[in-house]
Amino acid sequence: PDSLAVVGLPCPTFVWVNSGTHGRKPTQPYGNETKFDYIARANTITVRTVIFLMVLTCRGCYWFLEQPGSSQVRHFPELILLRTLMETSGIASYFQRFWMGSWGSPSPKLSM
């Protein structure tokens, strides 16, 4: 309880710059998982990460899921389910964007 986990996912499988390949969009959150094995693996990692975040939430821990600002992960059904369960349980969740340049990064990477 009262601890913080910082978690990340395979960014290239969710960001806009790779959208022509991964094929993710709000209406197709799993993307081209039957066409590209790395998309299917990223989906598996994401589902397992959401389960991990559920356990952390049940244990009273805080967590931070880092993704670039253009990430399509916010449309991932399992993550939406987690946020819905949190909200119905009275647990707040936020999508927060900030400039990574504020922490000494050489480029202003908008993060979520």
Secondary structure, DSSP 8 states (H G I E B T S, - for coil): ---EEEEE--GGGTSGGGHHHH--BTTBTT-STTT-HHHHHHHHHHHHHHHHHHHHHHTT-EEEEE-BTT-SGGG-HHHHHHHHHHHHTT-------EEGGGGT-SS--EE-
